[in-house]
Structures are given as structure tokens and as C-alpha cells.
Amino acid sequence: MFGLFKKKSELEKLQDEYKILMGDFHRLSTSDRSAADAAFAKAEEIGKKWML
């Protein structure tokens, strides 16, 4: 209950976006390889920001 109004930090936002993009990559990897590669590249870019 205490975390109800807590805003997400920049790190938490990056982690959530990374998780979503990796899910998209996994879903697209079986149907549209070029879109999957684009999602993976974007996720890796976010991952580099997250690791800094």
C-alpha cells in the first residue's frame, strides 16, 4: 500500500521497456525475423543504458 503512489525511477522504466521489447522479440522471432531483429536491437540499446 505504501508503494501505491511511488513514481518509477528511470532505471525501473528502462527495465520495464527492456522486458516488453524482449517479449516482442520472442513473439516476432517465429513470424517476422526482420521485425524481431529490430526489436532486439532496440532492446540491446536500452540494455546498454540500463547497465551504465
C-alpha positions in Angstrom: 0.0 0.0 0.0 2.9 2.4 0.7 4.3 2.0 -2.8 0.9 2.8 -4.3 1.8 6.4 -5.1 5.5 5.9 -5.6 6.8 7.0 -9.0 9.0 4.8 -11.0 12.7 5.6 -11.2 14.4 6.0 -14.6 16.1 2.6 -14.0 12.7 0.9 -13.4 11.3 2.5 -16.6 14.2 1.2 -18.6 13.9 -2.3 -17.1 10.1 -2.4 -18.0 10.8 -1.2 -21.6 13.5 -3.8 -22.0 11.3 -6.5 -20.7 8.5 -5.5 -23.2 10.9 -5.3 -26.1 12.4 -8.7 -25.4 8.9 -10.2 -25.2 8.1 -8.6 -28.6 11.4 -10.0 -29.9 10.5 -13.5 -28.7 6.9 -13.3 -30.2 8.1 -11.9 -33.5 11.0 -14.3 -33.9 8.8 -17.1 -35.2 6.9 -15.0 -37.8 8.8 -11.8 -38.9 12.5 -12.1 -38.5 13.4 -8.6 -39.6 10.9 -7.0 -37.1 12.3 -9.3 -34.4 15.8 -8.2 -35.2 14.7 -4.5 -35.0 13.1 -5.1 -31.6 16.2 -6.9 -30.4 18.4 -4.1 -31.5 16.3 -1.5 -29.7 16.2 -3.7 -26.5 20.0 -4.0 -26.6 20.3 -0.2 -26.9 18.1 0.2 -23.8 20.1 -2.6 -22.1 23.3 -0.6 -22.6 21.7 2.5 -21.0 20.5 0.3 -18.1 23.9 -1.2 -17.4 25.6 2.2 -17.1 
